């Protein structure tokens, strides 16, 4: 059975029978992706976890209406976006420093040589810096496509824009990131 058919089966089981096991399976299919998407908006692991969990609480509360949803993928991403934006309003864009992520990165990279660590960090910093300079919508589209692996049509549905707009924004993002990284290496080598 394909993933799409499994998800449709889970939805039916949840909507018609309040099947907790099917709900857990749906949760595990989507939680990590939704958390990453929420993180792209909130810039906080803690808030991203909270937002994606809230989406599933809402989903469970409204489970009787799940059968009416045509595209669960788009529905979950739009719901996550809305929850994350409400959190941003509530938190007034307060950013948190997540020490757990720093510790995980230090432990996982401890086997590398200092030169490798320095070079990897430099490349990652330049890439992150280039991504951060993108306009907000362009950055969001880039992260949805490259980090979350969503298709252009899915991104268009989530953001309520055309596929051509998504494609154009993605092309702009890649071009700007490439130019920015190329420029930063050229400046360093002068």
N, C-alpha and C positions, 0 to 999 in steps of 0.2 A: 504494500500500500504506500503511495507517495505521501510526502509530508502534507501536501494540501488536502488530500483525502482524510488523513489522520486528524488534522486540525478541524475539518468539517465534522468529522465523527465526534470529536471532543465537544465541539460547540453544541451539537444536537443532544449529547448526553447531559451536558451541563444545563441547557435550557429546558429540556423536557423532563429530566429525572433528578436534577440537582446533584449530579454525580461528582463527588469530591475527588475521586481518583482521576477522572477525566480533567477536572479543573487543575489538579496538580501537574498533570502532563502538559496541559496548555501553558501553565505557568513556566515550567522548565523549558518549553519551546521558545518562549518570548522574553523571559525576564532579563537575561543578560543583554540582549539587543536593546531592549527598552531602557535599561539602566545606562548603557553607553550613549544612547540618544539623549536621555535626560541630562547626562553629564556634559554633553556638548552645549547644552543650553545653560545649565546651572554652574558648571565649573567646580562642582563639589561632589565627591563620592558619596558622602553622607546624605546630601540632599537628593542626589540621583537615585540612591537606593530607596529613599523615602517616597519619591515621586513615582517610581515604577511599582513599588508595593501598593501605593494608593490607587493606582490604576486597576490593579487586580482586585482590590477591595470593592471599588466601584463596579467592576465587571461582575463580581459575585452578587452584589446587591441587586444589580439589574439583569441577572441571568435569564429571567423569563423572556426578555426582549432580545436575547442574543441571536435567536433564530432569524430575526428580521435584518440582521446586519449582512450586507452583501460581501464586503471585503474586510474581514477581521484584521488583516495586516494593517491596512490604512486606518481602520478604526482605533486600533491600539496605539499607533504612532501619534495620531491626532489627539487622542485622549492624554497621552504622555506629554505631548507638547503643551496642551492646555493646563495640565496640572503643574508642570514645570514653570510656565509663565505666571500662574497664580502664586506659586512659591516665591518667584523672583519679586513680584509685587509685595508680597507679605514680608519678605526678608530685606527688601530694598537693596537688592543686588549685593548683599553682604557675602564676601568670599571667605571660604574656610581653608585652612592649611591642613592637609591630611597627612599626618606623620606616618601612618601605616603604609601609604604608598611609597614614601621615601625609604622606609626600612626594607620593604620588599625589593625595591630596585637595588639597594646597596647589597643585600644578601645575594640576589640572583646574579649580580655582576662581579662578585668578589673573586671568581675563578679566572677572570680575564686579566690580562696584563694591564698595567697602568696606562700604557700607550693606547691600547685598544679602548679602554674605558674613556679616556680623554677624547679620542677621535669619535667614538660613538656618541658621546654626550654632545660634542661640538656639532655633529651632523644633525642629531635630533633637535638640538636647540635652534639651529638655523632653519630646519624644516618647520618646527613649531612657530618660530618667529615669523616665517613667511606665511604660514597659514593664519596666524593672528592678524596680519596686516590686511587680509582680505575683507571686503565689505561683509557685514553680518549675514545677509542672505546667501551670498556666494560661499562663505565659510560653512554655513549650515549644510548647503547642498553638497559641498565637497566632502564633509565629514559623513553625511548620510550615505554617499556613494562609496567612498574609499574606506571608511572605518567600519560602517555598519553593513556594507555590501548590498545595499538596496538597489533595485533596478530603477531606471529613469522614470518609468511609469508609476512605480510605487512612490517615489519622491514627489512626483507631480501631484498625485492624489493626496498625499499627506499635506503638502504645502498649498494645495488648491491653485496650482499654476499649470501651464501647458508643458508637455514633454519637451518641446523645442526650447522653451525658456530654461528648463533644467539642463538640457544639453549645452546651451549657450553659456550658462553660468558655470558649468563644470569645465568647459573649455577655457573660459576666462581664468578660473581658479588655477588650473594646471599651468597655463601660460605665465600668470603672475608669480606663482611659486617657483617655477623654473627660472624666470628672470631674476627673482630676488636671491635665490641661492647662488646662481651664476655670478651675480654682481657682488655678493658678499665674499665669494672665493677670489674674484678678481681684485677686490680691494685689499684682501689679506696678502695677496702675492705681489703687491706693488712695492 
